[in-house]
């Protein structure tokens, strides 16, 4: 029978051996810092905080300060290239947008974070992988789902599931322990090379929310920018060129976040459902995603039959649902991915955009084996000639 997940601090106290290693997921934020403090207070002596760098905001030096102050070992794992190649690229091909509202983000990062933690736990012989998601965060089922599907044999889960701790209480406890680096944070944030995301705190109420302009970094508008053109090229479904220059996806994404974001593009706000159907507000900025997802659909439309695209659109939402619900490593998402990959093999081409403050329009869509017409009148003449010739051909005699 599978071991039930950790859901409270009381469970940690009763289940964990204080002398054996424990791995925690560490973002540098309030929840993960407080978890480290509680583990140390419970007498655990071999705590390993793992931070998976996917292109996030928090600096390594900042995280090291917290880890040193709390007496834990910090592991910073650079997985940016793997994240781009194995999670972001498939999401672009799958047009991974939640209910048409916003591109998914933490849906992509959580499986890789869980995988990295499981690998480290195996190397250390750790008895548990503990994270800090709470029941008002979709991360709870995404991490637990990934850890389960990966077959991690130890204990795992979040003590905040059944035993949440007030933000003020967490701040006070950390201050008493000499950690006051987190003061003044008004929201919870999550970031990677694909997205910067904000929620909770001053953004709790969907009926009354406004994001302080200073929170936006990639999409901070420069109102004096002149119009600019940018070309993105795809080969077999992968974004590979920017203005004709071949770039790794990590670098291409970073460049587009700056160039597209300067026009104030790529901001999203909307609701996302929790495990039992309730909705929470999430705010994002994703300038590169804004352009790349649209560019991909244009190139795909130039290369694929319309009926194939219609069927793919259905499977795209299956893909999104499975990933969103914590089943990235499950069979159904993998099966949907295979269909999407077959479509991607024929998706090669380039889109040129004209960017201006507040919007963008295509200026060229090109493909080496296109289905589009460049001269309608000539096509009509040719089509009519073919049909006329077919009718004029002698018909075979009946037996």
N, C-alpha and C positions, 0 to 999 in steps of 0.2 A: 504494500500500500504506500502511495507517495506521502512524504512528510508534509504536513500542513505548513504554510508559509508563516514566517514571523510577522506578527501584527501589532505587537505592543512591547513597551520597554520591560514590562513584567515578564514576558516570555524570554527576553534576552537574559535577564537575571537568572532565570531558572534553567535555561537550556545550554548556555555557553560555558565552556571551560575557560576560566580567566587566563590560563597559561598558553592556550593554543592560538594560532594566528586567526585574525578576522579581517576580511576585506570590506571596506565601505566605499560606496560611490561618492565622490567629493567634487562639488562644483565650485566651492569657495563661497557659497551663499550661506544664509542664516540657518536653514534647516540642516544642511550637511555639516556645518561647523558645530552646531549644538549636538548633533548625534555623536561626533567625536568626543565632545566633552562628557556626555552621559556615559559612553563606553568606558572612558578612563575613570569616571567616578564609580562605575560598577566594578572596577578592579581589573579590567582587561589590560594586559601588559604588552600585547603584541598586535597592535592595531595598524593596519595598512590602508591609507586613504589613496584611492586610485582616481586620477583625473585623466580623462581621455580627451586629448586636444583635437577638436574637429574644426578649429578656426574660431574659437570663442573669444569673448571680451576679456575675461579675467586673466591677469598676468600670472606667470609661474611664480614670480617673486612674492606676489601677494598671497598666493596659496601656501607657499613655503613658510611665510610668516605665521600663518594660522596653525599649520601643522607643527611647527617648532614650539609655538606657545602652548599647544595642547599635548605635546610629547608623543606624536604619532609619526610613522614613516610615510612619506609622500612619494607616490609613483606617478609621474606625468608621462603618458603614453601618446606619442604623436601618431594619429591615425587619419590625418587629413586626406592623404592620397587615396587610402582605402575607402574612406567615406565618400569621396567624390566618385570614384570608379565603380564601387559596388552598391551604393545606395542612392546617391544623387542622380547619376546617369540613368539607372533604371526608372527612377521617378519621373525624369523628363520624358522618356519614351512612353511611360504609362500615363502621362498627363495627370499626375497625381495631385488633384485639386479636390478638396473636401466639399462635396455638394455644390460645386461651382462657385464657392465663396473665396477660399484661399488655398494656396499650395500647402501641402503638408510639410512639416519640418521635424519636430521632435519624434514623429512617427518613424522617420528615417534614422535618427541618431540613436534612439534607445536600443535597438537590436545590436548595433555595433558596440555601444558602451557595455551592454550586458555580456557580449561575447568577449570583450577585452578583460572584463572583470573575472569571468570564468577561467580564462587562460591564466591570469595572474594567480587566482586562488589555487589552481592546480599546481602551479610552480611552487607556491608557498606551503601547500598542504593545509590550506585554510579551512576552518570548520564552518564558515558562513560567509555569504555575500549579502551585505545589508545596504539598503538604499533609503531614501527619505521621502518618497512620494506619499502624498496623502490621498484620501478618497475623493477629494474635489479636483484631482489631477489625473488626466488620462495616462500619465506616466506610470501610475500604479499597475495597471493591467498590462501595459506594454513591457515593462521590465520583468514583472512576474511571469508573464507569458513567455518572454524570450528565455528567461532562466529555466523555466520548465521544459520548453521545447529543445533547449540545448542539452538537457539531461544532466544539469548540475547536481551532483550527489549530496551536497551539504545542505545546510539550512539557508534560507534566503527570504527576503521580504522587507517590509518597512514597519518600524514600530509606531509610525504616525498613523497607520491605518485605523487602529482602535484606540490610540492614546495620543491625540493631537495635543500640541503645546502652544499656548498663546505666544504671539510674536514678541510682546513686551517681556514675557517671562523668559523667553530664549535670549533676548538682548541682555536682560539683567543678569542671567546666569553667566553668560559669556564675559560680561564686564567684570563680574566678581572674580572670574578666572584669569583676568588680565588680557582679554581679547575684546577690543572695542573698535575693530576695523570695519564693522558692518553698520555702524550707526548712520542714520539718515536715509536708508533705502526705503523708498515709498512703494515699490512694486517688486514682484518676483520677476526675474529675467532669465531667459535661456537663449543661448546664441551658438551658432556654428557658421561655417562659411556660406551656407545656403540661406540663413535666416537669423534675424534678431527678433525676439518675441518678448512681450510683456503681459503680465496678468496679475490678478489679486491686488491687495492693498487699495490704492486709490482707484483701481480699475475693476473693482468687484461688481459694480452695479451696471448692468447693460442698459438700464433706462437713463443713466446719467453718467457719462464717462467722457473725459477729454484727456488726451495724452499731452503732457508738457512737451513743447517743441524740442527742448533740449535733449529729450530721450532719443530722438532720431539722430542717427549718425550717418548711415549710408544714404538716406533720402533727404538730407538737409538741403532744401531748395536754394539754388543760386538764381535769383530772379533776373539777373543781368546776362545770363548765358545766351549766346546766339544759337540758332539751330545747328544741329550736327548730324552727320550720317554715320551709321555703324552697320557693319556687315558681319553676320554670324554664319559659319559654314558647318554642315554636318556630314559625316561619313558613316554609313551603315548605322544610323541612329545616334551617333555620338557627336556632341559639339566639339569641334576640333580646331576651328580657326576664328580669329577675330581680325576683321579687316585684312584678310588674306594671310595673316601670320599664324602658324601652328603654335598652339599653346596647350599645356596640360590643363585639365578641367579646373583644378584648384586656382590656377593663375587666371584663366579665362573668366571664371566666376567673380574673382576679386576685382578684376578690371571692369567688368560690367556693373558690379555693385557701385563702383565709384562713378562711372560715366553715366549710367542710366539714372542712378539715384540723385545726381546733381540737378536733374530736371524735376525732382519731386515725385518721381514715379516709383511704384512698387510698394505702396502701403496698403495694408489690409486690416480690416477689423470685422469680426463676426463671431457667431456662437458655434461652439462645438459641444457635442453631447458627452455626458459621462457614462459610466457603466450601466446605470439603470435608466438612462434616457433624459436626465436633467441636463440643462445647458449652462455653459459658462462662457464668459467673454474672453477672447484672445485678440491681442493687437500684434501685428507683425510689420516688419519692413523687409522686402525681398526684391530689390530692383533687378538683380540678375535673373531670378526666377520669373519675374514679370515678362522679361523679354525672351528668355530661352524657351519657355513653354509655348508662347505664341509663335515663335519662330519655328519650333518643331512642328506644330500643327500645320503651318503653311507649307513646309517642305513635304510633310507627310501627304498633304492634300495634292501636291504636285506629282507625287510618285505612286500613290496607291489608288486602287479602285474604290469608289464611294461606298459600295456595299461592304467591303472589307473594313473600311474605317468605321462604319456604323456598328458592326459587330465588335470591333475593338473598343469603341466607346462604352459598350456594356461591360466588357471585361475590365476596362480601366477602373470602373467603380467597384467591381469585385476586388480588384487588386488593392484599391484604397481602403476598402472596408476591412480586408484581412490584415493589412499592415496596421491600420488604425487600432484594431482590436487586440493587438499584441501577438498576432500570428504571422509575423514576418517569416519565421522559419517553418511555417506550416505548409502542408501539401497544396492547398488551394491557391495561395498566393504564388507558390512556385509554378503551379500549372498555368495560371494566368500569365505569369512572366514569360513562359515559353511561347505562348501565342504572340505576346507583345514583341518578343525578340525576333520572331520570324518576320513580323511587319517591319521591324527596325532595320533588318538587313537590306531592305530596298529603299530606305529613307535616306537619301543622299542629295544634298543641294545647299543652297545659300539664300538667305534673306537679307536685304538691305533696308534699313529703317532710317527715316528722318526723325530725329528727336527734337522736341521743342518743349518749352515750359508747360507742363500739364498734360502732355500727350505724345503720341508717336504714330506715324503712318508708314506702311510699307512703300518702298520705291522700286524694289526689284525682287522677284521670286524666280530662282533659276534651279534647274535640275538637269543632270546629264541625260536621263531617259524620262522626259516629262510626259504627263498626260494632258497638259494644258495646250491650248491653241494660241498661236501668235499671229495668225492671219485668218480671221473667220471667213472672209469672202472666198479666199482661195480654198479653204477646207470645204466650204459648201459646194463650190464648183467640182472639186475632186470627188466629194461624196456622191453628188448627183450623177457624175460620169460613171462611177463604179456601179451604182444602182441601175442606171440605164443599160450599161453593158451586160449586166447580169440578166436583165429581162430580155435583152435582144439575143442572147445566146440560144442556139437550137436546143429544144427540149428532147430528152431521150424518148424514143418510141416506146409505147406500152407493149408488153409481151402479149 
